Amino acid sequence: MAALRRSLSLSFSGCGWLASFHLGVADVLLRARCISAVSPLAGASGGSLVAAGLACGLAPRDMQRQLMAVAAGFRDREEEGSMGDVWGRLEPRLRDTLDAMLPADAAERCSGRLSVALTRTRAPCGVWLVDQFRTRDELLQALVCSSFIPWYLAPGWTRLFRGQPVVDGGFMELYPVVPGALAVCPYPYYGALRGVPVDIGPIHAGVLHLIAESLVPAADERVEQQFAHGQAAATTWLEAHHPRLPLQPISCTAPRPLRPAVASAA
């Protein structure tokens, strides 16, 4: 058990607004003391935001409250499931939220421990894992670039990181392939389609529905459901692989099946 707690490494997939699933996973693993202050962490897109928060010592529930606050600011007031309020307007709010949440020494905490996936769009194209951050601003830029879906996060085709044009870190590989890391991914079938393992997940719902959930800010109740799905997935993994590992009490209720808010959203 002690060896597990020292060495557990996690790689969080791209997820968009489904970051609440990752937070539920992290909540359980932290309570099981499987994530320590030196656990290697990696992430792409929304997964990189969760990984960075954990590397900086933020509590999953605090990150969940911030996620809900950001979602509320972009949720369509008249039609739940509409993307009208969110498309192209996320980048400034994301940057401000990260600036408010991450501590002053975030770059020092994350360097050598956190791997952020970016996708290069200029030769050599492909996945670019960044694990050293010279300043806090550079860390923030890496996280924003890792989440940059062209024209969705903000107008434009790319963002620059260290002079290189990049886009969302999950475009070519949904989660960073890091040696020894457990993959956390809410999407069903991804592992089978790509021939790569997904260790913790998925949410058992339609893929098109989950893609819609990734792009459209959900109501608070649905965000809590996604958090509960993450808790359940992590608990299932622990019971299967480390049944004797003690769990501190958690507020984990059986998640209800997710239902599409608007059929056309997918």
C-alpha positions as a printed NumPy array, in Angstrom:
array([[  0.   ,   0.   ,   0.   ],
       [  2.807,   2.409,   0.848],
       [  4.501,   1.693,  -2.508],
       [  1.247,   2.379,  -4.352],
       [  0.808,   5.69 ,  -2.6  ],
       [  4.306,   6.811,  -3.516],
       [  4.212,   5.82 ,  -7.169],
       [  0.646,   6.307,  -8.445],
       [  0.698,   8.426, -11.603],
       [ -2.368,   9.683, -13.467],
       [ -3.014,  10.935, -16.993],
       [ -6.295,  12.825, -17.447],
       [ -7.873,  12.851, -20.897],
       [ -9.33 ,  15.774, -22.761],
       [-12.86 ,  16.248, -21.498],
       [-14.149,  19.81 , -21.912],
       [-16.96 ,  20.51 , -19.463],
       [-16.784,  16.864, -18.316],
       [-13.859,  17.88 , -16.109],
       [-16.211,  17.163, -13.221],
       [-15.725,  13.434, -13.964],
       [-11.976,  13.814, -13.469],
       [-12.574,  15.762, -10.264],
       [-14.736,  12.945,  -8.906],
       [-11.954,  10.46 ,  -9.689],
       [ -9.404,  12.689,  -7.968],
       [-11.665,  13.104,  -4.941],
       [-11.73 ,   9.357,  -4.29 ],
       [ -8.035,   8.775,  -4.979],
       [ -7.029,  11.621,  -2.685],
       [ -9.21 ,  10.226,   0.076],
       [ -7.597,   6.829,  -0.469],
       [ -4.196,   8.59 ,  -0.194],
       [ -3.253,   7.326,  -3.645],
       [ -2.294,  10.819,  -4.825],
       [  0.575,  12.273,  -2.852],
       [  2.413,  15.576,  -3.001],
       [  4.895,  14.048,  -5.466],
       [  2.6  ,  11.924,  -7.66 ],
       [  3.366,  12.499, -11.368],
       [  0.373,  13.972, -13.191],
       [ -0.417,  14.598, -16.849],
       [ -3.33 ,  15.938, -18.828],
       [ -4.637,  17.14 , -22.142],
       [ -7.13 ,  19.95 , -22.618],
       [ -9.584,  19.984, -19.697],
       [ -7.635,  17.144, -18.14 ],
       [ -4.549,  19.357, -17.952],
       [ -6.507,  21.89 , -15.882],
       [ -7.472,  19.208, -13.362],
       [ -3.931,  17.846, -13.255],
       [ -2.48 ,  21.322, -12.71 ],
       [ -4.917,  22.016,  -9.9  ],
       [ -3.97 ,  18.771,  -8.174],
       [ -0.258,  19.483,  -8.626],
       [ -0.831,  22.828,  -6.911],
       [ -2.684,  21.251,  -3.99 ],
       [ -6.197,  22.429,  -4.882],
       [ -9.087,  20.375,  -3.537],
       [-11.385,  18.716,  -6.111],
       [-14.49 ,  20.191,  -4.494],
       [-13.032,  23.701,  -4.708],
       [-12.253,  23.159,  -8.394],
       [-15.775,  21.799,  -8.85 ],
       [-17.265,  24.994,  -7.425],
       [-15.157,  27.067,  -9.809],
       [-16.279,  24.888, -12.731],
       [-19.908,  25.47 , -11.775],
       [-19.339,  29.219, -11.485],
       [-17.758,  29.41 , -14.944],
       [-20.496,  27.201, -16.414],
       [-23.203,  29.42 , -14.915],
       [-21.67 ,  32.451, -16.577],
       [-21.945,  30.873, -20.029],
       [-25.081,  28.769, -19.75 ],
       [-27.778,  29.949, -22.131],
       [-30.479,  31.664, -20.102],
       [-33.27 ,  30.671, -22.436],
       [-32.355,  27.274, -23.856],
       [-30.28 ,  24.755, -21.902],
       [-27.99 ,  22.879, -24.247],
       [-27.418,  25.808, -26.595],
       [-23.831,  26.777, -27.387],
       [-24.734,  30.366, -28.268],
       [-23.36 ,  31.887, -25.056],
       [-20.119,  29.932, -24.958],
       [-18.774,  29.736, -28.512],
       [-15.619,  31.81 , -28.966],
       [-15.78 ,  33.514, -25.56 ],
       [-14.127,  31.098, -23.145],
       [-10.443,  32.019, -23.294],
       [-10.483,  35.222, -21.192],
       [-12.635,  33.611, -18.485],
       [-10.47 ,  30.49 , -18.423],
       [ -7.3  ,  32.554, -18.09 ],
       [ -8.797,  34.72 , -15.318],
       [-10.029,  31.659, -13.421],
       [ -6.645,  29.954, -13.6  ],
       [ -4.925,  33.178, -12.536],
       [ -7.224,  33.435,  -9.513],
       [ -6.917,  29.774,  -8.464],
       [ -3.294,  28.801,  -9.023],
       [ -0.842,  29.816,  -6.276],
       [  2.068,  32.174,  -6.763],
       [  4.531,  29.27 ,  -6.824],
       [  2.488,  27.218,  -9.313],
       [  5.343,  26.958, -11.831],
       [  7.69 ,  25.555,  -9.192],
       [  5.067,  23.072,  -7.973],
       [  4.277,  21.844, -11.488],
       [  7.756,  21.721, -13.041],
       [  9.027,  18.17 , -13.19 ],
       [  5.725,  16.788, -11.902],
       [  3.057,  17.934, -14.374],
       [  3.078,  17.075, -18.099],
       [  0.798,  19.253, -20.224],
       [ -0.075,  17.973, -23.706],
       [ -0.13 ,  20.38 , -26.644],
       [ -0.601,  19.594, -30.34 ],
       [  1.923,  21.195, -32.687],
       [  0.469,  22.35 , -35.999],
       [  3.844,  23.099, -37.657],
       [  6.543,  20.519, -38.401],
       [  7.329,  18.511, -36.46 ],
       [  3.573,  18.12 , -36.014],
       [  2.249,  15.953, -33.226],
       [  1.912,  15.726, -29.475],
       [  4.194,  17.959, -27.428],
       [  4.494,  17.191, -23.717],
       [  5.721,  20.115, -21.642],
       [  6.865,  19.373, -18.1  ],
       [  9.025,  22.392, -17.246],
       [  7.588,  25.871, -16.718],
       [  9.912,  28.826, -16.376],
       [  7.284,  31.173, -14.949],
       [  3.729,  31.11 , -13.687],
       [  2.589,  32.98 , -16.807],
       [  4.183,  30.3  , -18.99 ],
       [  2.289,  27.61 , -17.072],
       [ -0.984,  29.501, -17.566],
       [ -0.247,  29.855, -21.278],
       [  0.477,  26.116, -21.564],
       [ -2.852,  25.27 , -19.919],
       [ -4.809,  27.671, -22.123],
       [ -3.072,  26.361, -25.25 ],
       [ -3.729,  22.756, -24.225],
       [ -7.44 ,  23.63 , -24.089],
       [ -7.531,  25.647, -27.313],
       [-10.176,  24.244, -29.633],
       [-10.019,  26.629, -32.614],
       [-12.882,  29.122, -32.7  ],
       [-14.549,  27.441, -29.716],
       [-12.311,  28.717, -26.95 ],
       [-11.708,  31.971, -28.824],
       [-11.486,  33.215, -32.433],
       [ -8.459,  31.927, -34.33 ],
       [ -6.912,  28.703, -35.599],
       [ -3.953,  28.377, -33.201],
       [ -2.269,  29.836, -30.148],
       [  1.459,  30.304, -29.617],
       [  3.509,  28.52 , -26.977],
       [  7.227,  29.29 , -26.939],
       [  6.833,  30.642, -30.448],
       [  5.222,  27.451, -31.79 ],
       [  1.621,  27.38 , -33.118],
       [ -0.373,  24.827, -31.146],
       [ -3.954,  23.681, -30.556],
       [ -5.833,  21.5  , -28.086],
       [ -3.613,  18.829, -26.552],
       [ -6.194,  16.082, -27.027],
       [ -6.549,  16.404, -30.796],
       [ -4.11 ,  13.608, -31.683],
       [ -4.127,  11.639, -28.411],
       [ -7.063,  12.13 , -26.085],
       [ -4.828,  11.619, -23.082],
       [ -1.035,  11.87 , -22.767],
       [  0.67 ,   8.486, -22.97 ],
       [  3.061,   8.7  , -20.033],
       [  4.984,   5.6  , -18.888],
       [  3.443,   4.117, -15.768],
       [  0.467,   6.478, -15.675],
       [ -3.115,   5.289, -15.27 ],
       [ -5.376,   6.748, -17.948],
       [ -8.55 ,   8.475, -16.759],
       [-11.135,   8.981, -19.53 ],
       [-14.923,   9.482, -19.39 ],
       [-15.613,   8.364, -22.973],
       [-16.636,   4.776, -23.727],
       [-14.92 ,   2.801, -26.497],
       [-11.94 ,   5.172, -26.802],
       [ -9.469,   2.567, -25.593],
       [-10.844,  -0.111, -27.901],
       [-10.829,   2.227, -30.914],
       [ -7.245,   3.379, -30.381],
       [ -5.825,   0.157, -28.967],
       [ -4.697,   1.883, -25.779],
       [ -5.779,   1.139, -22.22 ],
       [ -8.231,   3.285, -20.289],
       [ -7.876,   2.403, -16.633],
       [-10.503,   4.541, -14.891],
       [-13.761,   5.257, -16.704],
       [-15.976,   5.568, -18.615],
       [-19.337,   7.222, -18.093],
       [-21.809,   4.717, -19.481],
       [-23.784,   6.936, -21.82 ],
       [-24.01 ,   7.516, -25.543],
       [-20.817,   8.836, -27.105],
       [-22.598,  11.603, -29.022],
       [-24.332,  12.67 , -25.846],
       [-21.027,  12.834, -23.986],
       [-19.435,  14.872, -26.769],
       [-22.321,  17.316, -26.423],
       [-21.805,  17.376, -22.653],
       [-18.145,  18.206, -23.288],
       [-19.007,  21.303, -25.3  ],
       [-22.096,  22.657, -23.554],
       [-22.08 ,  23.969, -19.962],
       [-24.42 ,  21.803, -17.919],
       [-26.722,  22.692, -15.047],
       [-25.304,  22.241, -11.551],
       [-27.278,  19.037, -10.977],
       [-25.758,  17.447, -14.058],
       [-22.264,  18.559, -13.054],
       [-22.797,  16.814,  -9.712],
       [-23.914,  13.684, -11.563],
       [-20.716,  13.725, -13.603],
       [-18.685,  14.139, -10.389],
       [-20.506,  11.121,  -8.914],
       [-19.704,   9.08 , -12.044],
       [-16.024,   9.871, -11.5  ],
       [-16.226,   8.865,  -7.856],
       [-17.896,   5.587,  -8.813],
       [-15.315,   4.825, -11.533],
       [-12.396,   5.426,  -9.149],
       [-14.013,   3.342,  -6.423],
       [-14.56 ,   0.477,  -8.876],
       [-10.897,   0.621,  -9.917],
       [ -9.715,   0.601,  -6.301],
       [-11.954,  -2.323,  -5.392],
       [-10.672,  -4.31 ,  -8.371],
       [ -6.957,  -3.6  ,  -7.978],
       [ -6.417,  -2.723,  -4.313],
       [ -9.338,  -4.13 ,  -2.316],
       [ -7.452,  -3.791,   0.987],
       [ -6.571,  -0.152,   0.508],
       [ -8.598,   1.735,   3.138],
       [-10.844,   4.546,   1.994],
       [-11.639,   7.536,   4.143],
       [-15.391,   8.26 ,   4.195],
       [-16.556,  10.008,   1.042],
       [-19.833,  11.523,  -0.062],
       [-20.187,   9.149,  -3.003],
       [-23.734,   8.366,  -4.078],
       [-24.696,   6.099,  -6.918],
       [-24.837,   8.3  , -10.029],
       [-28.02 ,   8.476, -11.995],
       [-27.815,   7.879, -15.746],
       [-27.094,  11.031, -17.7  ],
       [-29.843,  12.135, -20.031],
       [-29.356,  14.571, -22.921],
       [-30.593,  18.032, -22.067],
       [-31.416,  18.793, -25.687],
       [-31.546,  16.095, -28.316],
       [-30.081,  18.332, -31.021],
       [-27.017,  19.19 , -28.92 ],
       [-25.222,  16.066, -30.102]])
